[in-house]
Amino acid sequence: MQAARHVVCAVSGGVDSAVAALLLRRRGYRVTGVFMRNWDSLDEHGVCTADRDCEDAYRVCQILDIPFRQVSYVKEYWNDVFSDFLNEYEKGRTPNPDIVCNKLIKFRCFFNYAVDNLGADAVATGHYARTSLEDEEVFQQKHIKRPEGLFRNRFEVRNAVKLLQAADSFKDQTFFLSQVPQEALRRTLFPLGELTKDFVKKIAAENRLHHVLQKKESMGICFIGKRNFENFILEYLQPRPGRFISIEDNKVLGTHKGWFLYTLGQRANIGGLREPWYVVEKDGAKGDVLVAPRTDHPALYRDLLRTGRVHWIAEEPPAALVRDKMMECHFRFRHQMALVPCVLTLNQDGTVWVTAVKAVRALAPGQVTRPLSRQFAVFYKGDECLGSGKILRLGPSTYTLQKG
């Protein structure tokens, strides 16, 4: 009789990972729960949320009667994720630490620990996503190191695994998984991929998991949590006072503590002004933030951007893009925003130009607090997430083009 497959499931102390572990047990697998400690400082209320989350994750494993482990990647998170996060902000870009954290911490550090130290046949997380493999196909995968080089030979990895959107389109988290390496994806299970959030909550309620069911969902930076964004960033970066300037008449409207605190499309919250103004440009040399009135001002709309070298998940790069040097698909630069039809143009260095079919607003109206992390353009073809690339350059706005 074959021994039960061993699946190591990341448990965060939340309802999604708890139900993922429960479903794996129901399928007859031998499950181990692992809590990752990646950030140790106190929140704004003097509470170490990692301690509380760890206790909740341990209780989940007790209820499910599975082994519990915890690992610390505080050093790796600081060196590989948070330092990059601060560096990007200093350059005036708006990074997405959640995407980088999944790539470097969950699907590198945790994945390697599960396979090498715990002898996992597969790993699992509570993400709302799917792959092109059935469970048994995942267990048949062998470790294949991803070839180095600009474009790997697509025949070296036969039947590459595709990352597919979740059945619950509102909860779909492929945006945050768009940099996951192929070798980790091949051996990953997403037990919640076919479920809705409401059904996951129902399963939790019926299986004594009320302590995680009642917790609020994390809406802040990956592992750090929800903070006053400006205060948090200024703990690590020096203030650089500058001016808010109207793009229409160059009038100085107020001052700010650092141009790096703002992202395009964000409401500027300029003291003393009754009407809302929105960020349309940033001048790093002068420290100025250019703003425009109205949430639908043409200076907020662009239809062209350039990414860095794209991380293609299944096929690097897609055959159609190699053959034609152009490819139609969809993209988004923010989780849950509507997919935008576009045309990709491949450059020799692996970067791409993204031309939207119609101009896109920099950020959805109503986001007035922290600048949303949106530095990656994430590409889709049908329900497949193709991969993503960092946004490095933006084309001129509609307003700039109108002015000539």
Phi and psi in degrees as a GROMACS rama.xvg file:
@    title "Ramachandran Plot"
@    xaxis  label "Phi"
@    yaxis  label "Psi"
@TYPE xy
-72.9894  135.774  GLN-2
-64.3499  149.432  ALA-3
-61.2831  139.59  ALA-4
-63.0206  138.945  ARG-5
-98.3952  116.817  HIS-6
-114.839  125.271  VAL-7
-98.1398  118.411  VAL-8
-108.255  128.783  CYS-9
-70.3985  124.441  ALA-10
-117.647  125.47  VAL-11
-104.29  -9.05486  SER-12
93.6309  6.55737  GLY-13
-106.89  172.514  GLY-14
-70.6927  -36.0527  VAL-15
-65.1305  -49.0934  ASP-16
-69.0045  -30.5137  SER-17
-64.3826  -45.7007  ALA-18
-70.0532  -34.0493  VAL-19
-59.3457  -46.3602  ALA-20
-63.8694  -40.1356  ALA-21
-60.4906  -45.4509  LEU-22
-65.8309  -35.6418  LEU-23
-64.4781  -40.8468  LEU-24
-62.2652  -41.3881  ARG-25
-62.843  -29.1863  ARG-26
-79.2762  -1.69695  ARG-27
91.4471  10.511  GLY-28
-82.4717  156.498  TYR-29
-86.4269  115.071  ARG-30
-112.257  135.823  VAL-31
-119.97  132.126  THR-32
-95.6739  134.643  GLY-33
-127.45  124.701  VAL-34
-98.4946  129.329  PHE-35
-99.1958  123.597  MET-36
-101.338  111.485  ARG-37
-120.065  -9.25535  ASN-38
-150.618  124.377  TRP-39
-111.78  -8.79156  ASP-40
-75.8183  167.589  SER-41
-78.4365  152.251  LEU-42
-82.2099  -172.993  ASP-43
-70.0037  -9.95441  GLU-44
-104.179  10.9584  HIS-45
76.7083  20.6156  GLY-46
-111.34  133.381  VAL-47
-86.5491  99.2314  CYS-48
-64.6183  -25.8107  THR-49
-63.4418  -37.5387  ALA-50
-62.881  -45.5869  ASP-51
-65.2658  -42.9434  ARG-52
-64.3566  -38.9362  ASP-53
-62.7352  -42.5547  CYS-54
-61.7938  -41.58  GLU-55
-65.5641  -40.0197  ASP-56
-65.5831  -40.7066  ALA-57
-61.9312  -41.3106  TYR-58
-65.0031  -37.6808  ARG-59
-57.7673  -48.1841  VAL-60
-64.73  -33.3791  CYS-61
-64.6718  -46.0508  GLN-62
-62.0489  -39.9507  ILE-63
-83.8237  -8.10087  LEU-64
58.8815  52.1161  ASP-65
-127.113  154.035  ILE-66
-62.2129  147.912  PRO-67
-121.467  134.08  PHE-68
-130.608  153.755  ARG-69
-130.983  144.488  GLN-70
-129.879  151.941  VAL-71
-111.306  124.343  SER-72
-121.825  31.4522  TYR-73
-58.5936  -44.89  VAL-74
-64.7962  -46.4847  LYS-75
-64.2926  -39.7485  GLU-76
-64.1081  -42.8953  TYR-77
-64.5097  -48.1775  TRP-78
-70.3899  -40.8203  ASN-79
-99.1032  -25.5474  ASP-80
-112.571  -57.9354  VAL-81
-71.3385  -37.8607  PHE-82
-63.224  -39.7879  SER-83
-64.1083  -40.0778  ASP-84
-57.0506  -49.7689  PHE-85
-66.8071  -40.9396  LEU-86
-61.1265  -42.015  ASN-87
-65.6928  -40.1963  GLU-88
-63.0417  -40.7416  TYR-89
-61.7269  -29.7575  GLU-90
-82.5487  -3.20641  LYS-91
88.7288  8.04428  GLY-92
-97.3091  159.927  ARG-93
-106.455  100.801  THR-94
-77.0906  166.97  PRO-95
-123.843  90.1441  ASN-96
-65.7822  -23.954  PRO-97
-65.1178  -41.847  ASP-98
-66.185  -44.0274  ILE-99
-67.1875  -38.0674  VAL-100
-63.5161  -43.2058  CYS-101
-61.0827  -42.3857  ASN-102
-65.9715  -48.25  LYS-103
-96.5183  -29.0789  LEU-104
-99.898  -59.7085  ILE-105
-71.2777  -41.0454  LYS-106
-106.419  15.5211  PHE-107
-127.338  -67.5641  ARG-108
-62.381  -54.2708  CYS-109
-64.6707  -43.2963  PHE-110
-59.72  -47.8298  PHE-111
-64.5734  -38.9616  ASN-112
-62.7932  -44.5044  TYR-113
-62.9974  -43.9476  ALA-114
-77.2121  -47.4319  VAL-115
-81.3971  -38.923  ASP-116
-94.7763  -34.4906  ASN-117
-105.03  -4.60233  LEU-118
66.7466  37.4835  GLY-119
-69.4641  139.34  ALA-120
-79.9701  -26.9274  ASP-121
-159.916  161.655  ALA-122
-113.718  163.74  VAL-123
-145.697  151.651  ALA-124
-136.659  170.912  THR-125
-92.5247  20.903  GLY-126
-67.9803  147.245  HIS-127
-88.3375  94.4728  TYR-128
-163.246  168.274  ALA-129
-137.051  164.233  ARG-130
-124.674  174.968  THR-131
-83.1277  3.96517  SER-132
-106.392  143.188  LEU-133
-77.9648  162.908  GLU-134
-52.429  -49.3261  ASP-135
-63.731  -32.3297  GLU-136
-67.6321  -33.3818  GLU-137
-62.3617  -43.3875  VAL-138
-68.7343  -19.0514  PHE-139
-85.6527  -7.60988  GLN-140
-70.7463  140.159  GLN-141
-102.464  158.088  LYS-142
-71.2645  121.374  HIS-143
-125.066  112.602  ILE-144
-68.815  131.472  LYS-145
-65.9489  124.578  ARG-146
-60.4617  143.727  PRO-147
-83.0748  170.337  GLU-148
114.417  167.016  GLY-149
-64.8075  -54.8796  LEU-150
-122.807  114.434  PHE-151
-75.6523  154.193  ARG-152
-67.2263  116.436  ASN-153
-66.2607  -11.04  ARG-154
-89.4427  -7.31617  PHE-155
-70.104  -29.9233  GLU-156
-116.274  100.65  VAL-157
-76.3366  145.173  ARG-158
51.951  53.0947  ASN-159
-56.0015  144.505  ALA-160
-79.5694  134.829  VAL-161
-97.0434  145.754  LYS-162
-96.2684  122.144  LEU-163
-116.818  149.378  LEU-164
-65.8163  152.572  GLN-165
-72.7954  160.582  ALA-166
-63.205  -36.716  ALA-167
-85.3575  96.6134  ASP-168
-63.5608  -29.9311  SER-169
-70.7451  -35.1851  PHE-170
-91.7481  -7.3525  LYS-171
-46.5903  131.614  ASP-172
-119.458  20.4344  GLN-173
-62.1685  -26.9524  THR-174
-52.2649  -44.6797  PHE-175
-80.1041  -11.7391  PHE-176
-103.541  9.32719  LEU-177
-72.7723  -4.23922  SER-178
-115.086  9.84218  GLN-179
-66.0566  132.491  VAL-180
-71.0435  148.361  PRO-181
-57.3958  -40.9866  GLN-182
-65.423  -29.8694  GLU-183
-81.3875  -40.2787  ALA-184
-60.9762  -33.5191  LEU-185
-61.0269  -25.979  ARG-186
-119.156  32.6407  ARG-187
-119.52  137.075  THR-188
-108.472  139.424  LEU-189
-119.458  86.4666  PHE-190
-61.7158  -20.0488  PRO-191
-94.4084  2.81161  LEU-192
-58.6493  -29.927  GLY-193
-100.859  4.32307  GLU-194
-109.067  157.314  LEU-195
-92.3876  159.852  THR-196
-60.6497  -40.9378  LYS-197
-61.2861  -39.4365  ASP-198
-69.755  -36.5918  PHE-199
-61.2664  -43.142  VAL-200
-63.1419  -38.1774  LYS-201
-63.6536  -43.3766  LYS-202
-60.8788  -43.6661  ILE-203
-61.3553  -43.3255  ALA-204
-64.0717  -33.2274  ALA-205
-84.1605  -3.90999  GLU-206
-130.01  36.3037  ASN-207
61.1972  28.1573  ARG-208
-105.167  37.1422  LEU-209
-64.7668  -29.5403  HIS-210
-65.9956  -27.6936  HIS-211
-93.5285  -23.2758  VAL-212
-65.6639  -32.0425  LEU-213
-84.6731  -8.89954  GLN-214
-75.011  144.344  LYS-215
-72.2988  145.871  LYS-216
-71.9223  143.21  GLU-217
-71.0878  128.046  SER-218
-118.861  3.61221  MET-219
-96.6091  -162.423  GLY-220
-65.4773  142.386  ILE-221
-47.5374  120.034  CYS-222
71.9466  -15.3364  PHE-223
-94.1421  -33.3693  ILE-224
93.2905  -174.788  GLY-225
-82.0463  127.769  LYS-226
-135.127  166.676  ARG-227
-70.9613  108.234  ASN-228
-60.4258  -46.9873  PHE-229
-62.8394  -45.9987  GLU-230
-61.429  -40.6207  ASN-231
-63.8511  -49.6485  PHE-232
-63.3669  -38.0049  ILE-233
-74.0355  -4.93115  LEU-234
-72.4961  -22.8787  GLU-235
-115.332  -25.2699  TYR-236
-117.305  143.191  LEU-237
-71.0066  136.27  GLN-238
-58.9134  144.238  PRO-239
-132.3  83.0058  ARG-240
-54.5998  142.495  PRO-241
-154.714  -168.578  GLY-242
-116.915  148.973  ARG-243
-92.2921  125.89  PHE-244
-125.836  133.079  ILE-245
-68.21  130.858  SER-246
-72.2713  -18.1193  ILE-247
-84.166  -38.3707  GLU-248
-135.421  11.9936  ASP-249
60.536  20.7864  ASN-250
-78.2915  136.402  LYS-251
-77.0731  122.881  VAL-252
-104.642  -16.179  LEU-253
168.501  -170.499  GLY-254
-127.836  162.858  THR-255
-139.105  172.582  HIS-256
-95.4526  -5.34735  LYS-257
168.779  125.943  GLY-258
-64.0713  -23.4305  TRP-259
-71.9077  -11.0215  PHE-260
-77.9556  -8.84  LEU-261
-116.738  148.353  TYR-262
-124.385  155.409  THR-263
-59.8386  134.396  LEU-264
93.229  -14.8459  GLY-265
-71.1447  145.231  GLN-266
-68.047  133.743  ARG-267
-82.3704  -22.9506  ALA-268
51.6882  62.3524  ASN-269
-86.3754  123.957  ILE-270
-60.0208  137.147  GLY-271
88.4858  -7.70693  GLY-272
-103.795  131.651  LEU-273
-79.1502  -36.8791  ARG-274
-85.5939  143.793  GLU-275
-74.2494  141.737  PRO-276
-122.649  152.587  TRP-277
-127.26  144.365  TYR-278
-73.0888  127.275  VAL-279
-119.771  -25.3403  VAL-280
-151.096  159.339  GLU-281
-134.586  132.309  LYS-282
-108.387  97.2857  ASP-283
-64.853  -33.0359  GLY-284
-65.2378  -43.0062  ALA-285
-94.2541  -17.3716  LYS-286
80.859  14.0332  GLY-287
-88.1275  147.004  ASP-288
-114.685  117.146  VAL-289
-87.0863  133.373  LEU-290
-128.78  158.66  VAL-291
-133.607  149.277  ALA-292
-77.5837  156.214  PRO-293
74.8396  136.816  ARG-294
-73.1114  -15.4524  THR-295
-110.012  21.9496  ASP-296
-61.4041  138.06  HIS-297
-60.7015  -20.1681  PRO-298
-69.0117  -13.7788  ALA-299
-88.4509  -4.79438  LEU-300
-109.608  135.782  TYR-301
-139.964  155.024  ARG-302
-127.324  10.0964  ASP-303
-141.709  135.058  LEU-304
-150.003  159.772  LEU-305
-122.07  135.568  ARG-306
-102.375  166.379  THR-307
-73.7412  -169.906  GLY-308
-58.7985  129.91  ARG-309
-82.1051  138.291  VAL-310
-88.7556  106.314  HIS-311
-91.1521  129.977  TRP-312
-76.0222  -53.2338  ILE-313
-101.321  -38.1156  ALA-314
-137.373  118.531  GLU-315
-116.286  109.276  GLU-316
-83.6498  176.02  PRO-317
-55.478  141.72  PRO-318
-56.7337  -39.8753  ALA-319
-63.7598  -36.0986  ALA-320
-71.5106  -36.0419  LEU-321
-67.8248  -44.0092  VAL-322
-67.7124  -47.3895  ARG-323
-101.354  -9.1972  ASP-324
64.7488  -0.383381  LYS-325
-141.334  153.486  MET-326
-157.181  135.808  MET-327
-85.4658  136.741  GLU-328
-161.143  -159.929  CYS-329
-127.233  158.801  HIS-330
-146.16  162.231  PHE-331
-144.989  153.482  ARG-332
-118.746  8.69519  PHE-333
-146.572  138.338  ARG-334
-57.7906  132.809  HIS-335
75.8989  -1.79957  GLN-336
-72.0789  153.949  MET-337
-62.5568  141.209  ALA-338
-65.8297  139.602  LEU-339
-110.964  123.81  VAL-340
-62.7078  140.756  PRO-341
-153.995  171.566  CYS-342
-122.826  126.973  VAL-343
-95.3695  138.695  LEU-344
-119.864  120.965  THR-345
-84.4742  132.112  LEU-346
-99.1964  160.49  ASN-347
-62.631  -26.1898  GLN-348
-89.8849  8.17435  ASP-349
90.9701  -5.8266  GLY-350
-79.4244  165.318  THR-351
-135.973  149.159  VAL-352
-92.3698  135.798  TRP-353
-114.651  116.619  VAL-354
-109.952  111.546  THR-355
-73.799  145.207  ALA-356
-62.1353  -36.0721  VAL-357
-138.368  154.147  LYS-358
-57.0523  141.241  ALA-359
-115.276  138.416  VAL-360
-70.3711  144.576  ARG-361
-60.4707  -35.1977  ALA-362
-155.33  147.395  LEU-363
-65.1877  142.042  ALA-364
-58.4858  150.227  PRO-365
99.4441  -13.8756  GLY-366
-84.8654  99.6273  GLN-367
-116.301  -2.88431  VAL-368
-99.8566  -107.525  THR-369
-78.03  145.257  ARG-370
-62.3495  127.69  PRO-371
-71.2695  141.289  LEU-372
-71.3475  120.933  SER-373
-151.173  28.7166  ARG-374
-72.4941  -18.226  GLN-375
-96.2226  139.054  PHE-376
-95.8884  123.188  ALA-377
-109.793  130.955  VAL-378
-107.228  143.114  PHE-379
-134.208  146.487  TYR-380
-134.181  107.453  LYS-381
65.3217  -131.638  GLY-382
-94.4212  7.99946  ASP-383
-92.5098  131.834  GLU-384
-87.7177  115.174  CYS-385
-79.5642  -29.626  LEU-386
144.001  -166.177  GLY-387
-155.808  162.935  SER-388
-142.688  148.559  GLY-389
-67.3385  137.086  LYS-390
-78.1947  116.991  ILE-391
-105.3  -36.1879  LEU-392
-138.907  147.074  ARG-393
-115.401  144.46  LEU-394
-74.4176  176.203  GLY-395
-66.111  151.813  PRO-396
-77.2396  165.892  SER-397
-58.2436  -39.2065  THR-398
-63.6865  -44.4271  TYR-399
-62.9702  -41.1149  THR-400
-65.5953  -38.9732  LEU-401
-64.8373  -34.4389  GLN-402
-78.8426  -11.7857  LYS-403
